Amino acid sequence: MKKIFALALALLLLAGCQEITGAPAEINWVLVEEGAYTLSDGTRVDKWEQEEFRFWQLYKLPDDGIELLREDAPAGPKDVVVGGQAVFSSLSEGAQENIQTYYEQRGLLYDIPTELEKAYAAYQRCQESGKEFSSFQAKQEIYPCGANDTVCYYATSVTTSYDVQRANELRLCEAFRRDTGEKIEAMDLFTISQEEAAQWFADYYGQYDKDDLLNEEMREAFQPEYVIFRSGGLEVMFPAGTLPSQESATGMYLAYEEAEDILQEWAVPDPSESD
């Protein structure tokens, strides 16, 4: 299976400016913290929760009630269920505890103050252009993506707005021993070094897109966590911003048979444990 792709994660409904067409619908929100954050220019931002859906956090300007940022409650790994046997609850209690502890210690891969600064800048642009601002969003989800008798894989997906009507998605993969939940270093899954892996994936991509500049950028930007071990094959995703010549996320998807010379045999997921 060979697939080369570029993801234009321009999620038009996520965030940005829209033409003003009428008053927004009333929604019941609960103020949980006044002045939760202060922006670089001194502007204060309040934190709210929607009364009916407490898994949303909302950050609003106190004076005009403008919603700058909506944050989904982080999900996973224990509360995310994906088809197959690699679900969190199928692991031993010790493995569950170790994996959960790892993710709790790692924390969020986005920063609320930074997201608020970006959202406020976009809001000011919308004010200048006479358009209505639509809130930015931030969310992080961790979910099982592959497994075998030895190892289980979890993917982290982080989506944040970055400009008017545009969003980025960062995808990372972590491997754990299935019996204990001990973290496995990403390069231990390979039979080659990180530098050799960077060259290998850049060369693979170069078979289908003979762009010398892009191939060099891939070699320099490669991180082993970008390689996602899914039950059906390998996905390698370079997030937007990591390849200077590309505006959007760029990646590839290949069958394990194509990469068998660079992977440890025990690292290949069992396809019956589908993601």
N, C-alpha and C positions, 0 to 999 in steps of 0.2 A: 504494500500500500504506500503510495507516494502522494503527498499533498503539501504544496507550498502555498502559503497564504499571508495576506496582510489584513489585519483587523483595523478597520476604521471605527474605533469605538466612539463615534460621535452620536451619542444617545440623545436624540433631539428632544426627548421629553424629560430629560434629567434636569437640565438647568438652563438658565440664561434669560434673555429678554424676549418678550412676546408683545405683540400689539395689544393695547388696552382695549378690551371689548366690553367691559362691564365690571361691576363690583364682585369680588370673590365671595364664595359661599361661606357662611358662618360655620366655624368648627370650634368645638369645646376643647380648650386647652387648660392645663393646670400649671401655674407658675411654681417651679420647684426651687429656683435659686436666682435672686436678683443680682445683677452684675457679676454673673458667673465668670465672664471673661472681659478684659479690657483690651481693645485693639491698639495698634501702634500710635494712632492719632488721639487716643484718649476716649474713643467711643466705647460705651459699655454695652454688653450683650447679655440678655437674660436667657435662662434655660427653662424650657417648658416641656411638659409631656402631654400627649393627647389623652384625654380622659378615657376613651374607649380602648385605646391601643397603647399600653405602656411600653411596648418594645420600640417606640419611636422617641427620640430625643430631638427637641426643636430649639433652635437658637434664634432669638428675635431681638430687634432693636426696640428698646423700651419706649422711645418717644412716639414712633409711628406704627409700631407693631409689625414691621416688615420681617418676614421670615427669611433669614440669611441661609441657614443650613439645617437640613434634616438628617439625623444620624439614625440608622437602623441599629438595634442592639446586636452586638457581635454574636454570631452563631457558630456552634461547633466547638470541639468535635463531638461532644457527647449528645447534643440535642439535634444532630443532623443525621437523617436516615437516608441511605442510598441503596438501591438494589444490590443484591449479592451478599456474600458472607462477611465482607469486610466492615460491617457495621460495628460501631464502638461497643455496643452491649455484648457482642460475641466474644470480646477479649476477657482475659482474666481480670479480677479486681486490681491486682498489682499493676498489670499493663495499662489498664484504664487510668489509674492514679498517676503513673509516670508520664503518660502522654498528656493528660490534662494539665499536670504541673508544668510540663515544658511550655505549653501554649499560654498558660497563665503568666509564667515568668517572661515570655517573649512579649506579650501584650499586643497592643494595636500597632499596626504598621502605617498608620496615618496619625497626624497630629491635629487636634481640634483647633488650636489657635491659628495654625497655618491655613487650615481650610476656611476658617472664618475670615482671615485677611483676604484670601482670594475671592470669597463670596462678596465681601464688602466692596472690593474694588470693582467687581462686575456690577454690583448694585449702583454704584456711583456712575458708571458708564451708562447704565440704563436710564438713570435720572437725566443725564445730559442729553440723551437721544430721544427722550420723551416716550420711552417704552416701559412696560411693566416688567419688573424683575420677578423671575421664578427661582425658587430656592435651589441652592446647591445641595448635593447629597454625598453621604459617606457611609460605606458599609464594608464589613469584613465577615467572610464566611469560611469555615474550615470543614472539609468533607472528605470521606474516604474515596480514593480514586483507583485503588488496585491492591491486590494482596496475593500471597501464596502461603504455604505452610510455615515459612521462615520469616517473612517480612510483611508489614502492612504499610501502605502509603496514604498520606493525607495531603490534599491540595489546599492551599490558602488562596482565596480570591479577594482582592481588595479593589473596590471601585470608588473613585473620587472624581468630582467635577474639577475641571481645570480651566475652563473658559466658557464663554457664552455658548450654551447648547452643546457642550463637549464634555466627555468623561474618559478617564483612563481606567484600565483594569490591569492590575498586577497579579500574576499567577506564580505561585511558588509551590514546591513539592518537598515534603519531609518524609523520611523513611524511619521506621521503628521496628525493632525486633518484635515479632508477634507474640512470643511467649512472655516477655518481660516488659515490653514498652520502652526499652532502652533506645535512645536516639542513635541512629546509624549515620555516620558522616557521609555526605552526598558522594564524595569521590570514592568511597569504599565500595560503591555499587559498580564501579568501572574497573576495567583491567588496565587502563592507561592513565596518564597524568592529566591534570586539569588543562595544562597547555595543549596536550595532544588531543584532548576532547574538544577544546575550542576549535582547533584546526580541523578536526574530523567533521564537526557539524557545519562549519563554514564551507568546507569543501562539498559536503552533501548538498547544502543549499545552492552552492555554485554550479552544480550540475544542471539546475533548472533556471537559474537567473545568473548569467555571467556578468555580474557587476563587481569589478575588482574592488571598488571603494566600499561597497556594502559588505563584501566578504571580509575585508580587513576590519571594518567596524564590528562585525560579528565576533571575530577572533578576540578583539580587545574587550568587548562588552560581555562576553560569555561568563555566566555564573552557573555552577552545577545545579543550583536550586531552580533554574529556569527549565530544567528537564523534568517533565511531569510523567511519572510512570502510571499510565492508565492501563486498564485491563486489556485493551485491544491494541495498544501501541504506544510509542513515545511521542509526546508533544513537547516541542521546544518553543517557548514564547519569549521574545525580546520585547519588553514593555516599551510603550511610547516614551521617547526621550533618551533611550539608551543607544539608539542608532541615529547619529546626527543627520544622516541623509534621508531618513524616513519620518514622515509626519505621524504615522500610526504604528501600533504594535505590529510586529512582523514575526512570522514563525514558520514551523514545519511540523508535519506529522508523518511518522514512518512506522512500518511494521517492525516487530522485534527481530525478525529474521534478517533484516537489513543491518541491524546493529549488533548482531550476536558476537562479533569479534571484539567489541569494546565493552561488553557488559559481563559482569559476573553471572554465571549460570543460575545461581540461587536468587539473583535479584529480579528475574523476569516474573511478572505477575502471572497468576493462573487465570486464563481467560474465562473460566467458569465462575470466577468471583467478579462478576461484571460490575462496572461503575455506572 
